[in-house]
Each structure stands twice: as structure tokens, then as C-alpha cells.
């Protein structure tokens, strides 16, 4: 359940309150004349999983399966 605070008190202690909200991962409702005006909550960083992170970042041009006609050292039999 979010905490509730008057706008005047929030104004006086704004930076300290924002730090506490971020640290505790709680939300705060700011009121003006006992009417809820805004809600402040921390932004949670979305953790992107490692698998699939590069999806959509690679562009393939042409055929990537067929040989390109170049001989590599790994293809030689005279090692």
C-alpha cells in the first residue's frame, strides 16, 4: 500500500523522499487539500535476459549457407 503525504511536506523534503522511494521500492501519493493528486513510484529497470538479447540486430544479405568459393587453410589436406 502506498504512503500518503501532503504536497507541502513533499515540497520541503523532495530529494530525500525520492531517494527513499528508490531505495525501498515503495510508492507515494501526494495530496493537495486531502485530494490525491499524483503518485510517485520508482522506475524498475527491466533486466533483459542474455538469450535473445541481439534478436533483430543482425541483417543477412545473400546466401549464408553456400560456399563462397574461397579456399581456407582448414580445407587443405597438406597440413
N, CA, C and O atoms as a Tinker XYZ file with bonds, in Angstrom:
   316  protein
     1  N      0.845000   -1.182000    0.000000    73     2
     2  CA     0.000000    0.000000    0.000000    64     1     3
     3  C      0.888000    1.242000    0.000000    63     2     4     5
     4  O      1.827000    1.330000    0.791000    81     3
     5  N      0.600000    2.196000   -0.876000    73     3     6
     6  CA     1.439000    3.396000   -0.941000    64     5     7
     7  C      1.248000    4.304000    0.272000    63     6     8     9
     8  O      0.192000    4.316000    0.904000    81     7
     9  N      2.276000    5.044000    0.569000    73     7    10
    10  CA     2.203000    6.045000    1.632000    64     9    11
    11  C      1.503000    7.284000    1.082000    63    10    12    13
    12  O      1.436000    7.478000   -0.132000    81    11
    13  N      0.984000    8.117000    1.975000    73    11    14
    14  CA     0.281000    9.344000    1.580000    64    13    15
    15  C      0.959000   10.520000    2.269000    63    14    16    17
    16  O      1.317000   10.443000    3.445000    81    15
    17  N      1.135000   11.622000    1.516000    73    15    18
    18  CA     1.816000   12.797000    2.060000    64    17    19
    19  C      1.225000   14.068000    1.454000    63    18    20    21
    20  O      0.865000   14.104000    0.277000    81    19
    21  N      1.133000   15.104000    2.278000    73    19    22
    22  CA     0.680000   16.414000    1.800000    64    21    23
    23  C      1.727000   17.035000    0.879000    63    22    24    25
    24  O      2.923000   16.811000    1.061000    81    23
    25  N      1.288000   17.804000   -0.095000    73    23    26
    26  CA     2.173000   18.410000   -1.084000    64    25    27
    27  C      3.210000   19.327000   -0.433000    63    26    28    29
    28  O      4.359000   19.356000   -0.874000    81    27
    29  N      2.837000   20.064000    0.590000    73    27    30
    30  CA     3.770000   20.980000    1.258000    64    29    31
    31  C      4.940000   20.243000    1.891000    63    30    32    33
    32  O      6.088000   20.675000    1.783000    81    31
    33  N      4.646000   19.135000    2.550000    73    31    34
    34  CA     5.712000   18.354000    3.169000    64    33    35
    35  C      6.610000   17.735000    2.103000    63    34    36    37
    36  O      7.831000   17.698000    2.255000    81    35
    37  N      5.990000   17.244000    1.011000    73    35    38
    38  CA     6.787000   16.679000   -0.078000    64    37    39
    39  C      7.705000   17.737000   -0.670000    63    38    40    41
    40  O      8.873000   17.464000   -0.947000    81    39
    41  N      7.189000   18.934000   -0.865000    73    39    42
    42  CA     7.984000   20.025000   -1.442000    64    41    43
    43  C      9.204000   20.325000   -0.576000    63    42    44    45
    44  O     10.292000   20.570000   -1.099000    81    43
    45  N      9.032000   20.308000    0.724000    73    43    46
    46  CA    10.128000   20.630000    1.646000    64    45    47
    47  C     11.196000   19.540000    1.683000    63    46    48    49
    48  O     12.367000   19.837000    1.919000    81    47
    49  N     10.808000   18.268000    1.450000    73    47    50
    50  CA    11.747000   17.163000    1.587000    64    49    51
    51  C     11.858000   16.324000    0.311000    63    50    52    53
    52  O     12.158000   15.132000    0.373000    81    51
    53  N     11.620000   16.932000   -0.812000    73    51    54
    54  CA    11.513000   16.240000   -2.095000    64    53    55
    55  C     12.678000   15.288000   -2.395000    63    54    56    57
    56  O     12.444000   14.104000   -2.637000    81    55
    57  N     13.910000   15.770000   -2.385000    73    55    58
    58  CA    15.056000   14.940000   -2.770000    64    57    59
    59  C     15.256000   13.770000   -1.825000    63    58    60    61
    60  O     15.548000   12.658000   -2.263000    81    59
    61  N     15.101000   14.012000   -0.538000    73    59    62
    62  CA    15.252000   12.942000    0.449000    64    61    63
    63  C     14.179000   11.877000    0.246000    63    62    64    65
    64  O     14.463000   10.682000    0.327000    81    63
    65  N     12.965000   12.305000   -0.015000    73    63    66
    66  CA    11.849000   11.369000   -0.214000    64    65    67
    67  C     12.054000   10.554000   -1.492000    63    66    68    69
    68  O     11.799000    9.350000   -1.497000    81    67
    69  N     12.503000   11.181000   -2.561000    73    67    70
    70  CA    12.750000   10.451000   -3.809000    64    69    71
    71  C     13.826000    9.391000   -3.623000    63    70    72    73
    72  O     13.700000    8.284000   -4.146000    81    71
    73  N     14.876000    9.713000   -2.888000    73    71    74
    74  CA    15.925000    8.727000   -2.613000    64    73    75
    75  C     15.367000    7.542000   -1.833000    63    74    76    77
    76  O     15.710000    6.393000   -2.114000    81    75
    77  N     14.513000    7.819000   -0.860000    73    75    78
    78  CA    13.935000    6.743000   -0.051000    64    77    79
    79  C     13.000000    5.864000   -0.879000    63    78    80    81
    80  O     12.981000    4.645000   -0.711000    81    79
    81  N     12.228000    6.477000   -1.765000    73    79    82
    82  CA    11.330000    5.717000   -2.639000    64    81    83
    83  C     12.131000    4.776000   -3.531000    63    82    84    85
    84  O     11.758000    3.619000   -3.720000    81    83
    85  N     13.221000    5.277000   -4.071000    73    83    86
    86  CA    14.065000    4.443000   -4.923000    64    85    87
    87  C     14.692000    3.304000   -4.118000    63    86    88    89
    88  O     14.753000    2.168000   -4.590000    81    87
    89  N     15.152000    3.605000   -2.914000    73    87    90
    90  CA    15.823000    2.609000   -2.076000    64    89    91
    91  C     14.865000    1.525000   -1.600000    63    90    92    93
    92  O     15.217000    0.345000   -1.595000    81    91
    93  N     13.657000    1.913000   -1.200000    73    91    94
    94  CA    12.712000    0.972000   -0.608000    64    93    95
    95  C     11.740000    0.353000   -1.625000    63    94    96    97
    96  O     10.996000   -0.568000   -1.289000    81    95
    97  N     11.745000    0.851000   -2.848000    73    95    98
    98  CA    10.841000    0.369000   -3.906000    64    97    99
    99  C      9.374000    0.470000   -3.481000    63    98   100   101
   100  O      8.587000   -0.448000   -3.712000    81    99
   101  N      9.021000    1.580000   -2.865000    73    99   102
   102  CA     7.637000    1.828000   -2.466000    64   101   103
   103  C      7.081000    2.982000   -3.285000    63   102   104   105
   104  O      7.822000    3.633000   -4.021000    81   103
   105  N      5.802000    3.236000   -3.167000    73   103   106
   106  CA     5.209000    4.373000   -3.876000    64   105   107
   107  C      4.654000    5.375000   -2.872000    63   106   108   109
   108  O      4.483000    5.066000   -1.693000    81   107
   109  N      4.377000    6.573000   -3.359000    73   107   110
   110  CA     3.909000    7.658000   -2.506000    64   109   111
   111  C      2.831000    8.433000   -3.247000    63   110   112   113
   112  O      3.008000    8.795000   -4.410000    81   111
   113  N      1.728000    8.683000   -2.584000    73   111   114
   114  CA     0.658000    9.504000   -3.150000    64   113   115
   115  C      0.744000   10.888000   -2.522000    63   114   116   117
   116  O      0.741000   11.028000   -1.299000    81   115
   117  N      0.820000   11.903000   -3.367000    73   115   118
   118  CA     0.885000   13.303000   -2.914000    64   117   119
   119  C     -0.532000   13.869000   -2.975000    63   118   120   121
   120  O     -1.225000   13.739000   -3.985000    81   119
   121  N     -0.951000   14.501000   -1.873000    73   119   122
   122  CA    -2.290000   15.076000   -1.813000    64   121   123
   123  C     -2.220000   16.592000   -1.710000    63   122   124   125
   124  O     -1.232000   17.165000   -1.250000    81   123
   125  N     -3.287000   17.212000   -2.149000    73   123   126
   126  CA    -3.438000   18.665000   -2.017000    64   125   127
   127  C     -4.846000   18.884000   -1.472000    63   126   128   129
   128  O     -5.839000   18.570000   -2.129000    81   127
   129  N     -4.910000   19.425000   -0.269000    73   127   130
   130  CA    -6.173000   19.602000    0.437000    64   129   131
   131  C     -6.914000   18.274000    0.568000    63   130   132   133
   132  O     -8.121000   18.188000    0.344000    81   131
   133  N     -6.157000   17.244000    0.935000    73   131   134
   134  CA    -6.669000   15.884000    1.143000    64   133   135
   135  C     -7.229000   15.217000   -0.118000    63   134   136   137
   136  O     -7.958000   14.229000   -0.024000    81   135
   137  N     -6.894000   15.747000   -1.283000    73   135   138
   138  CA    -7.309000   15.132000   -2.554000    64   137   139
   139  C     -6.061000   14.552000   -3.213000    63   138   140   141
   140  O     -5.100000   15.290000   -3.431000    81   139
   141  N     -6.038000   13.252000   -3.541000    73   139   142
   142  CA    -4.873000   12.672000   -4.206000    64   141   143
   143  C     -4.627000   13.337000   -5.559000    63   142   144   145
   144  O     -5.534000   13.451000   -6.383000    81   143
   145  N     -3.386000   13.774000   -5.772000    73   143   146
   146  CA    -3.038000   14.491000   -6.998000    64   145   147
   147  C     -2.126000   13.646000   -7.892000    63   146   148   149
   148  O     -2.411000   13.458000   -9.075000    81   147
   149  N     -1.038000   13.141000   -7.328000    73   147   150
   150  CA    -0.082000   12.345000   -8.101000    64   149   151
   151  C      0.411000   11.165000   -7.277000    63   150   152   153
   152  O      0.321000   11.152000   -6.049000    81   151
   153  N      0.927000   10.188000   -7.982000    73   151   154
   154  CA     1.583000    9.054000   -7.333000    64   153   155
   155  C      3.015000    8.997000   -7.831000    63   154   156   157
   156  O      3.270000    9.088000   -9.032000    81   155
   157  N      3.928000    8.847000   -6.920000    73   155   158
   158  CA     5.348000    8.741000   -7.253000    64   157   159
   159  C      5.787000    7.321000   -6.932000    63   158   160   161
   160  O      5.537000    6.819000   -5.836000    81   159
   161  N      6.440000    6.679000   -7.887000    73   159   162
   162  CA     6.946000    5.329000   -7.667000    64   161   163
   163  C      8.280000    5.175000   -8.392000    63   162   164   165
   164  O      8.548000    5.893000   -9.356000    81   163
   165  N      9.106000    4.258000   -7.942000    73   163   166
   166  CA    10.413000    4.103000   -8.577000    64   165   167
   167  C     10.287000    3.454000   -9.960000    63   166   168   169
   168  O      9.360000    2.687000  -10.219000    81   167
   169  N     11.218000    3.771000  -10.820000    73   167   170
   170  CA    11.293000    3.124000  -12.125000    64   169   171
   171  C     12.123000    1.872000  -11.946000    63   170   172   173
   172  O     13.284000    1.934000  -11.541000    81   171
   173  N     11.526000    0.744000  -12.246000    73   171   174
   174  CA    12.224000   -0.522000  -12.116000    64   173   175
   175  C     12.924000   -0.820000  -13.442000    63   174   176   177
   176  O     12.302000   -0.796000  -14.504000    81   175
   177  N     14.209000   -1.096000  -13.365000    73   175   178
   178  CA    14.950000   -1.447000  -14.570000    64   177   179
   179  C     14.537000   -2.836000  -15.015000    63   178   180   181
   180  O     14.500000   -3.779000  -14.224000    81   179
   181  N     14.229000   -2.942000  -16.288000    73   179   182
   182  CA    13.884000   -4.237000  -16.839000    64   181   183
   183  C     15.176000   -4.974000  -17.158000    63   182   184   185
   184  O     16.024000   -4.476000  -17.897000    81   183
   185  N     15.311000   -6.145000  -16.601000    73   183   186
   186  CA    16.500000   -6.945000  -16.854000    64   185   187
   187  C     16.254000   -7.795000  -18.089000    63   186   188   189
   188  O     15.389000   -8.671000  -18.100000    81   187
   189  N     17.029000   -7.520000  -19.127000    73   187   190
   190  CA    16.909000   -8.252000  -20.365000    64   189   191
   191  C     17.670000   -9.565000  -20.246000    63   190   192   193
   192  O     18.845000   -9.565000  -19.879000    81   191
   193  N     17.021000  -10.676000  -20.548000    73   191   194
   194  CA    17.738000  -11.942000  -20.475000    64   193   195
   195  C     18.842000  -12.001000  -21.520000    63   194   196   197
   196  O     18.740000  -11.383000  -22.580000    81   195
   197  N     19.887000  -12.739000  -21.219000    73   195   198
   198  CA    21.009000  -12.857000  -22.140000    64   197   199
   199  C     20.589000  -13.536000  -23.431000    63   198   200   201
   200  O     20.972000  -13.100000  -24.516000    81   199
   201  N     19.803000  -14.604000  -23.322000    73   199   202
   202  CA    19.353000  -15.320000  -24.512000    64   201   203
   203  C     18.356000  -14.457000  -25.275000    63   202   204   205
   204  O     17.350000  -14.029000  -24.711000    81   203
   205  N     18.621000  -14.200000  -26.535000    73   203   206
   206  CA    17.722000  -13.414000  -27.371000    64   205   207
   207  C     17.964000  -11.926000  -27.327000    63   206   208   209
   208  O     17.211000  -11.165000  -27.934000    81   207
   209  N     18.992000  -11.488000  -26.627000    73   207   210
   210  CA    19.261000  -10.059000  -26.472000    64   209   211
   211  C     19.540000   -9.367000  -27.812000    63   210   212   213
   212  O     19.193000   -8.199000  -27.991000    81   211
   213  N     20.164000  -10.083000  -28.747000    73   211   214
   214  CA    20.525000   -9.480000  -30.038000    64   213   215
   215  C     19.479000   -9.704000  -31.119000    63   214   216   217
   216  O     19.717000   -9.376000  -32.282000    81   215
   217  N     18.338000  -10.251000  -30.763000    73   215   218
   218  CA    17.293000  -10.514000  -31.744000    64   217   219
   219  C     16.927000   -9.225000  -32.483000    63   218   220   221
   220  O     16.674000   -8.186000  -31.873000    81   219
   221  N     16.907000   -9.325000  -33.808000    73   219   222
   222  CA    16.530000   -8.184000  -34.635000    64   221   223
   223  C     17.664000   -7.216000  -34.924000    63   222   224   225
   224  O     17.433000   -6.169000  -35.528000    81   223
   225  N     18.894000   -7.541000  -34.505000    73   223   226
   226  CA    20.009000   -6.618000  -34.726000    64   225   227
   227  C     20.919000   -7.050000  -35.865000    63   226   228   229
   228  O     21.821000   -6.304000  -36.244000    81   227
   229  N     20.702000   -8.241000  -36.421000    73   227   230
   230  CA    21.555000   -8.749000  -37.487000    64   229   231
   231  C     20.797000   -8.722000  -38.792000    63   230   232   233
   232  O     19.635000   -9.123000  -38.852000    81   231
   233  N     21.452000   -8.250000  -39.841000    73   231   234
   234  CA    20.842000   -8.205000  -41.162000    64   233   235
   235  C     21.665000   -9.103000  -42.084000    63   234   236   237
   236  O     22.871000   -8.901000  -42.232000    81   235
   237  N     21.027000  -10.083000  -42.696000    73   235   238
   238  CA    21.716000  -11.022000  -43.583000    64   237   239
   239  C     21.459000  -10.615000  -45.028000    63   238   240   241
   240  O     20.316000  -10.424000  -45.442000    81   239
   241  N     22.543000  -10.487000  -45.788000    73   239   242
   242  CA    22.456000  -10.157000  -47.212000    64   241   243
   243  C     22.982000  -11.340000  -48.004000    63   242   244   245
   244  O     24.155000  -11.689000  -47.870000    81   243
   245  N     22.165000  -11.956000  -48.810000    73   243   246
   246  CA    22.605000  -13.069000  -49.642000    64   245   247
   247  C     22.511000  -14.395000  -48.929000    63   246   248   249
   248  O     21.923000  -14.515000  -47.855000    81   247
   249  N     23.117000  -15.403000  -49.568000    73   247   250
   250  CA    23.065000  -16.769000  -49.065000    64   249   251
   251  C     24.201000  -16.993000  -48.074000    63   250   252   253
   252  O     25.368000  -16.788000  -48.409000    81   251
   253  N     23.867000  -17.414000  -46.854000    73   251   254
   254  CA    24.905000  -17.645000  -45.852000    64   253   255
   255  C     25.246000  -19.122000  -45.713000    63   254   256   257
   256  O     26.084000  -19.483000  -44.886000    81   255
   257  N     24.616000  -19.978000  -46.504000    73   255   258
   258  CA    24.828000  -21.416000  -46.422000    64   257   259
   259  C     25.830000  -21.908000  -47.474000    63   258   260   261
   260  O     26.711000  -22.712000  -47.168000    81   259
   261  N     25.695000  -21.436000  -48.681000    73   259   262
   262  CA    26.529000  -21.913000  -49.785000    64   261   263
   263  C     27.974000  -21.438000  -49.632000    63   262   264   265
   264  O     28.222000  -20.362000  -49.088000    81   263
   265  N     28.943000  -22.256000  -50.122000    73   263   266
   266  CA    30.349000  -21.847000  -50.089000    64   265   267
   267  C     30.580000  -20.590000  -50.933000    63   266   268   269
   268  O     29.851000  -20.329000  -51.890000    81   267
   269  N     31.591000  -19.829000  -50.569000    73   267   270
   270  CA    31.868000  -18.586000  -51.289000    64   269   271
   271  C     32.946000  -18.750000  -52.349000    63   270   272   273
   272  O     33.278000  -17.803000  -53.062000    81   271
   273  N     33.493000  -19.967000  -52.449000    73   271   274
   274  CA    34.491000  -20.205000  -53.483000    64   273   275
   275  C     35.912000  -19.917000  -53.034000    63   274   276   277
   276  O     36.836000  -20.089000  -53.830000    81   275
   277  N     36.127000  -19.499000  -51.829000    73   275   278
   278  CA    37.456000  -19.229000  -51.293000    64   277   279
   279  C     37.959000  -20.460000  -50.561000    63   278   280   281
   280  O     37.196000  -21.114000  -49.849000    81   279
   281  N     39.256000  -20.789000  -50.732000    73   279   282
   282  CA    39.827000  -21.918000  -50.027000    64   281   283
   283  C     40.436000  -21.433000  -48.716000    63   282   284   285
   284  O     41.193000  -20.463000  -48.694000    81   283
   285  N     40.107000  -22.103000  -47.648000    73   283   286
   286  CA    40.633000  -21.758000  -46.337000    64   285   287
   287  C     41.738000  -22.737000  -45.982000    63   286   288   289
   288  O     41.816000  -23.830000  -46.541000    81   287
   289  N     42.579000  -22.341000  -45.060000    73   287   290
   290  CA    43.623000  -23.244000  -44.580000    64   289   291
   291  C     43.017000  -24.500000  -43.972000    63   290   292   293
   292  O     43.623000  -25.569000  -44.061000    81   291
   293  N     41.882000  -24.410000  -43.379000    73   291   294
   294  CA    41.242000  -25.563000  -42.751000    64   293   295
   295  C     40.787000  -26.578000  -43.775000    63   294   296   297
   296  O     40.586000  -27.746000  -43.442000    81   295
   297  N     40.621000  -26.149000  -45.023000    73   295   298
   298  CA    40.173000  -27.051000  -46.095000    64   297   299
   299  C     41.345000  -27.818000  -46.716000    63   298   300   301
   300  O     41.115000  -28.824000  -47.386000    81   299
   301  N     42.556000  -27.392000  -46.523000    73   299   302
   302  CA    43.715000  -28.034000  -47.141000    64   301   303
   303  C     44.036000  -29.358000  -46.454000    63   302   304   305
   304  O     43.879000  -29.509000  -45.243000    81   303
   305  N     44.481000  -30.293000  -47.252000    73   303   306
   306  CA    44.827000  -31.594000  -46.712000    64   305   307
   307  C     46.320000  -31.713000  -46.440000    63   306   308   309
   308  O     46.741000  -32.702000  -45.842000    81   307
   309  N     47.132000  -30.755000  -46.849000    73   307   310
   310  CA    48.590000  -30.843000  -46.686000    64   309   311
   311  C     49.077000  -30.144000  -45.426000    63   310   312   313
   312  O     49.989000  -29.321000  -45.503000    81   311
   313  N     48.523000  -30.433000  -44.319000    73   311   314
   314  CA    48.952000  -29.802000  -43.052000    64   313   315
   315  C     50.148000  -30.493000  -42.508000    63   314   316
   316  O     50.656000  -30.111000  -41.454000    81   315
